[in-house]
Amino acid sequence: MSRIEEGYLNMALYAIGDLHLHYQSILKAPGQLHERVWKNHEEKFRKNCEKLISADDTLVLVGDHSWGKNLTECELDLQYIRDLPGRKILTRGNHDMFWDAKKTAHLNELFQPDLTFLQDSYETYQDYALVGTKGFTFEGPFYIDRRGRITGWNEEDEAHAKKLVERELQRLRKSFELAKADGCRKFIMFLHYPPTSILEERSGFTDLAEEYGAEQVIYAHCHGERRFNDSIHGAYRGRTYHLVSGDYRRWKPLKILE
């Protein structure tokens, strides 16, 4: 067995999303204020990480890290993540106001090697390329009839959502192509938003995962039991899809690879 192979035996890749830390910002989210699963979630998550994750492991956090609106308001939140065991890779979420996608290089200058902010690029784990972007999906509002069936939606909102989806698909394709140009042939794809809306069975994101042969698609964003089944779970068209929202996972990171 080679020295590299021996190293692989002692490594694991984990993922989770939606920590929604708020050490220096005002918490206004009703669910996080009142639902039992969120009570002391920071301590629950920290203890789970200390039990599961070693210094040689990698943890990918798929967005919505902090409620802070800027780096000053996120200082303690990012320090909390820094102090977790293992290598930490972060992707953007819709609430990460401190993170301008065009200034990702600056964040990496500030925080590497403790934290890596992943955008328009890729990271490696063993012989896999890890690619990720925020993503986007149309979430309504939807018009509902008395039986709870969707009867329509605002077409202007839908058109705007399609533009955001296309932007995120371009970013994701760029990441795949960079990894492919460097010789990577095995991929794991990370999104913050789910890969499909409640109106879709397939999307540009699922198509891209199939085009590049991503073995797994990891996503978050869906909070509360009513939303846990908004998108794909498990095996679908040759890929495996995992929801890793923190409250869904009960603050236990999901092991993606060993």
JOTAWO-V166192 format. One record per backbone hydrogen bond with DSSP energy under -1.0 kcal/mol. CO is the residue of the C=O (numbers start at 1). NH is the residue of the N-H. Records with the same first field share a line. If there is no record, write none. Layout:
CO->NH ; NH
This chain:
2->6
3->7
4->8
5->9
7->10
8->11
12->58
13->256 ; 257
14->60
15->254
16->62
17->246
21->67
29->33
30->34
31->35
35->38
36->39
38->41
40->44
41->45
42->46
43->47
44->48
45->49
46->50
47->51
48->52
49->53
54->57
57->87
58->14
59->89
60->16
61->63 ; 91
63->18
64->20
65->21
74->78
75->79
76->80
77->81
78->82
79->83
81->84
87->59
88->116
89->61
90->118
93->96
95->97
96->99
100->103
101->104
103->107
104->108
105->109
106->110
107->111
108->112
111->114 ; 115
116->90
123->130
125->128
128->125
129->188
130->123
131->190
134->192 ; 193
143->151
145->148
149->145
152->143
154->158
155->159
156->160
157->161
158->162
159->163
160->164
161->165
162->166
163->167
164->168
165->169
166->170
167->171
168->172
169->173
170->174
171->175
172->176
173->177
174->178
175->179
176->180
177->181
178->182
179->184
180->183
186->129
187->215
188->131
189->218
190->133
192->220
197->200
203->207
204->208
205->209
206->210
207->211
208->212
209->214
215->240
216->189
217->242
218->191
219->244
224->227
227->230
234->241
236->239
239->236
240->217
241->234
242->219
244->17
245->249
246->251
249->252
254->15
257->13
